[in-house]
Amino acid sequence: MHISELETPALLVDKRRLDANIQEMADLTSSHGKRLRPHIKTHKCVELMRLQLGAGAVGITAAKVSEAEVMVNGGASDVFIANQVIGDTKASRLASLARRASISLGVDTVAGVQFAARAAREHDVNLGVMIEVDTGLGRAGVRTINEATELVRCLLAEPSLHVLGVFTHEGHLYRYVSIDERRHAADAAAELIREAGAVVANELGAAIAVSVGSTPGAELMASQPGLTEMRPGVYVFGDRMQCRLGREPLTCALSVLATVTSVTTDGRFVIDAGLKSLASDRLPDDSSYGEIEARPRWQFVMASEEHGVIVHGGEQVPNPGDKVRIVPNHACTCVNMHRHLHLVIGDEVVDRWSIDAQGCIF
Ligand SMILES: Cc1ncc(COP(=O)(O)O)c(C=O)c1O
């Protein structure tokens, strides 16, 4: 089928670029002796997870229990929730998954340990636990070595919980456009997580996992000693946010196909894709809602729920019914708006995959 036959807005994935991105990250991590545990919140798609596992990923990372449920139903055998699981209902749902797969979760408070321990006891299962360490993002995670030590001691008193290691999301690397500044921040983050890991390993008297995760940090963290695991997510698709940090636009696999619905007399045209197909993320230094492929001078200046407004400036003026492809600002929030990924090679649709965990935010 040709892409012009698709109902729009439709999410397209360039299959060749997707395969190349998956392979490249698998090669990067394996060449540095790191385990790859990709974050599936980016794609929420069982078929795509299978490709990542097929390329050598040791397991997957998820943000939410509901994502983990979908992925275990789709065949995942090793899932790490890189997030806090707070509340008896959520913890119990997670523990029940541990009957069918190896399950681990993040903790950064004694309360988090207690929810996990209660649920594991209730279901008579073991849960793996990773202590979250803040290495600069300023989000979740213990801030001091003393806090990490206190948590390990608390965990050691819980026989149903097994301490696997420490983890961080070095998401503050997104703040640095300059590669030198980014490298500096990555070095500092790696040092902090190694230090926390050494303290935890010492308390346990055993080797542990030291896990980092971000797409902008992948290249910079891969060669760092003392880290054992990487959890990038966006790398599979790429997006404008990654290109702002130096990613080659031709490696971006994801785009939204939209139809021109109006051409106005003031140098603009309207498409049928707005915030409900592209999401509302904006880049820090740019007001655009996305980039129109092959039309670098067109400006995506305005978006409401179902409309996008693009200034064409008199250049290659489109007609109603024409199609445009838009590279989104942020792949993860864009994908969560859709039910299907249409796999394309050139302009041919070669497959359609369900976004199985779409809307799984609980
Ligand atoms: C805990 C955690 N790990 C890994 C990632 C993956 O990072 P990226 O989105 O840069 O690929 C994220 C992203 O939000 C995250 O929150």
PDBQT file of the ligand as one rigid body, heavy atoms in Angstrom, charges set to zero:
ROOT
HETATM    1  C1  LIG A 401      14.277   6.369  34.386  1.00  0.00    +0.000 C 
HETATM    2  C2  LIG A 401      14.562   6.546  32.934  1.00  0.00    +0.000 A 
HETATM    3  N1  LIG A 401      15.451   5.723  32.325  1.00  0.00    +0.000 NA
HETATM    4  C3  LIG A 401      15.725   5.829  31.006  1.00  0.00    +0.000 A 
HETATM    5  C4  LIG A 401      15.112   6.798  30.228  1.00  0.00    +0.000 A 
HETATM    6  C5  LIG A 401      15.427   6.862  28.745  1.00  0.00    +0.000 C 
HETATM    7  O1  LIG A 401      15.995   8.085  28.360  1.00  0.00    +0.000 OA
HETATM    8  P1  LIG A 401      15.730   8.730  26.912  1.00  0.00    +0.000 P 
HETATM    9  O2  LIG A 401      14.304   9.150  26.918  1.00  0.00    +0.000 OA
HETATM   10  O3  LIG A 401      16.694   9.885  26.851  1.00  0.00    +0.000 OA
HETATM   11  O4  LIG A 401      16.038   7.680  25.916  1.00  0.00    +0.000 OA
HETATM   12  C6  LIG A 401      14.189   7.667  30.831  1.00  0.00    +0.000 A 
HETATM   13  C7  LIG A 401      13.516   8.723  30.043  1.00  0.00    +0.000 C 
HETATM   14  O5  LIG A 401      12.695   9.463  30.499  1.00  0.00    +0.000 OA
HETATM   15  C8  LIG A 401      13.901   7.535  32.208  1.00  0.00    +0.000 A 
HETATM   16  O6  LIG A 401      13.029   8.342  32.836  1.00  0.00    +0.000 OA
ENDROOT
TORSDOF 0
